[in-house]
Amino acid sequence: AVIWEIEDKLRYTRRPEIASPNAISKQEMQALSRYAKERNVEISPLIQGLGHASYILKHHWELREDPTNDWTFCPSHPQTYEVLFSLYLDAMEAMPYGRYLHIGGDEISAIGIDERCKAMGKSPFELQMMWLNKVCGFISEHGRTPVFWDDMPFKHAGMWGLMMVENASAEEVNRRWNTDLLDEAIDLFPKECVYMRWKYDDSTIPANQKALDWYQAKGLKVMGATTASDGLCPYISRAHSCAPYIQGYSRIIADRKMEGIFATAWDDGSAHWETVMRGFIAQGEFGWNPYGRSVEEFKSAHAQREFGFAVKDSLMSFLNVMEKNAAFFRPCIGSIWLAQSCMFC
């Protein structure tokens, strides 16, 4: 299956102002979806909603939570839902064979600050969950399963920082772990939703496991999300194309019998397809059989299929050396970015 974040690259018929000049038509997308379905691949849309909404809110200033920032919708404005539901309908019509509709919902920078939201007397977390319930209800009514990035609830509970610490011991995590705020708010979590627990590096760390424990104890549906690219290098993915992370999370999801496993591929580091292809193939390998080949065996098999390397030729070291040397260029990339930032300051 493919989840396609389309932003303004679909020629929306209900909200034509959102589409970019190079957007593809719904008919083109339907044809592509049909082509995929004939090859046993389902395509579902991702429509960023409450946050990451610049592609919408640059046209609809009246729906911004912060008038000076186009990142976040106002969740208490009724037209927020009119706009989003229109985009959902167009996306579902354009991708008619998918079973999901991913609504984003992550990385909300400001919520509950405008007068309309303040007048509702709800906390920022309650406002976010109000939005989540409304959009999930609409999507379910139209026969799709809603999918939601899950970082904001853990930020609300004060657990997000702990979940991002890679070297926190099990003892430290157990000592600091506190889901009282989430437990109190459990009735706000829509049960029809799939909560996508994203962890792009080592998913086996204690804090991520604790988060999965909480979801399962509450009877909520969970899908894991790893990544096909490390997102930092513009010309070659490192960390063996994240294959160890992909295998580790695939094992967790299989052992826990959760909803599925998903490999993201953001273009923050690079728009070049070659930087993510081995990661996608790794997800195919370990998503189907997480206890099959080792990472080294997978890399050798991929190198033989992709480049014609034979195991006896010992050419696999070529890719390992490239990945190792890629780190040499990271300070240069950082310096260029710093210089650009200073220029804009």
Long-range contacts (C-beta under 8 A, 24 or more apart in sequence): 1-41, 1-42, 1-43, 1-44, 1-98, 1-99, 1-100, 2-36, 2-41, 2-42, 2-43, 2-44, 3-43, 3-44, 3-45, 3-46, 3-100, 3-102, 3-147, 3-262, 4-43, 4-44, 4-45, 4-46, 4-95, 5-45, 5-46, 5-48, 5-102, 6-45, 6-46, 6-47, 6-91, 7-48, 7-55, 8-55, 8-56, 10-90, 10-91, 10-94, 12-86, 12-87, 12-90, 13-90, 14-86, 14-87, 14-89, 14-90, 15-83, 15-86, 15-87, 15-90, 17-59, 18-55, 18-56, 18-59, 18-87, 20-55, 26-90, 26-93, 26-94, 29-94, 29-95, 30-93, 30-94, 30-95, 30-96, 33-94, 33-95, 33-96, 33-97, 33-98, 34-97, 36-97, 37-97, 42-97, 42-98, 42-99, 43-95, 43-97, 43-98, 44-95, 44-98, 44-99, 44-100, 44-101, 44-102, 44-144, 45-91, 45-92, 45-94, 45-95, 45-98, 45-101, 45-102, 46-101, 46-102, 46-103, 46-104, 46-147, 47-84, 47-87, 47-88, 47-91, 47-101, 47-102, 47-103, 47-104, 48-103, 48-104, 49-73, 49-84, 49-103, 49-104, 49-105, 49-131, 49-135, 50-75, 50-104, 50-105, 50-108, 50-111, 50-128, 50-131, 51-104, 51-105, 51-106, 51-107, 51-108, 51-109, 52-104, 52-106, 52-107, 56-83, 56-87, 65-110, 65-111, 65-112, 65-113, 65-114, 65-117, 66-110, 66-113, 66-114, 69-109, 69-110, 71-109, 71-110, 72-108, 72-109, 72-110, 72-111, 73-131, 74-114, 74-116, 74-117, 75-111, 75-117, 75-127, 75-128, 75-130, 75-131, 76-114, 76-116, 76-117, 76-119, 76-120, 76-127, 76-130, 77-116, 80-131, 81-134, 81-135, 81-138, 84-135, 85-135, 85-138, 88-135, 88-138, 88-139, 88-142, 89-142, 92-142, 92-144, 98-144, 99-144, 99-145, 100-144, 100-145, 100-146, 100-147, 100-194, 101-139, 101-144, 101-145, 101-146, 101-147, 102-146, 102-147, 102-148, 102-196, 103-132, 103-135, 103-136, 103-139, 103-146, 103-147, 103-148, 104-148, 104-149, 105-131, 105-132, 105-148, 105-149, 105-152, 106-149, 106-150, 106-151, 106-152, 107-149, 107-151, 107-152, 108-152, 124-156, 125-152, 125-153, 125-156, 125-185, 126-185, 126-188, 128-152, 128-156, 129-185, 129-188, 129-189, 132-188, 132-190, 132-193, 133-188, 133-190, 136-190, 136-192, 136-193, 137-190, 137-192, 140-192, 145-192, 145-193, 145-194, 146-190, 146-192, 146-193, 146-194, 147-193, 147-194, 147-196, 147-223, 148-193, 148-194, 148-195, 148-196, 149-196, 149-198, 149-225, 150-195, 150-196, 150-197, 150-198, 150-211, 151-198, 153-182, 153-185, 153-189, 154-182, 154-211, 156-181, 156-182, 156-185, 157-181, 157-182, 159-207, 159-211, 162-207, 163-199, 163-207, 163-208, 163-211, 165-207, 166-201, 166-202, 166-205, 168-205, 168-206, 168-207, 169-206, 170-206, 173-206, 173-207, 173-210, 174-206, 174-210, 177-207, 177-210, 179-214, 182-214, 186-218, 189-218, 189-220, 191-219, 191-220, 191-221, 193-220, 193-221, 194-221, 194-222, 194-223, 194-259, 195-220, 195-221, 195-222, 195-223, 196-222, 196-223, 196-224, 196-225, 196-262, 197-222, 197-223, 197-224, 197-225, 198-224, 198-225, 198-226, 198-264, 199-224, 199-225, 199-226, 199-245, 199-249, 200-225, 200-226, 200-227, 200-230, 200-231, 200-242, 200-245, 200-264, 201-242, 201-245, 202-245, 202-248, 203-245, 203-248, 203-249, 203-252, 204-248, 204-252, 209-252, 212-252, 212-256, 212-258, 216-256, 216-258, 221-258, 221-259, 222-258, 222-259, 223-253, 223-258, 223-259, 223-260, 223-261, 223-262, 224-249, 224-250, 224-252, 224-253, 224-258, 224-260, 224-261, 224-262, 225-261, 225-262, 225-263, 225-264, 226-250, 226-261, 226-262, 226-263, 226-264, 226-283, 227-263, 227-264, 227-265, 227-266, 227-279, 228-263, 228-264, 228-265, 228-276, 228-277, 228-278, 228-279, 228-280, 228-282, 228-283, 229-265, 229-266, 229-269, 229-270, 229-275, 229-276, 229-279, 230-269, 231-266, 231-268, 231-269, 232-269, 232-330, 233-269, 233-270, 233-275, 233-326, 233-329, 233-330, 234-269, 234-270, 234-272, 234-275, 234-333, 235-270, 235-272, 235-275, 235-326, 236-274, 236-275, 236-322, 236-323, 236-326, 237-275, 237-276, 237-278, 237-279, 237-323, 238-323, 238-326, 238-327, 239-323, 240-295, 240-299, 240-323, 241-276, 241-278, 241-279, 241-282, 242-279, 242-282, 243-278, 243-279, 243-282, 243-286, 243-295, 243-298, 243-299, 244-295, 246-279, 246-282, 246-283, 246-286, 246-287, 247-282, 247-286, 247-290, 247-295, 250-283, 250-286, 250-287, 250-290, 251-286, 251-290, 251-291, 254-290, 254-291, 261-287, 263-287, 278-302, 278-306
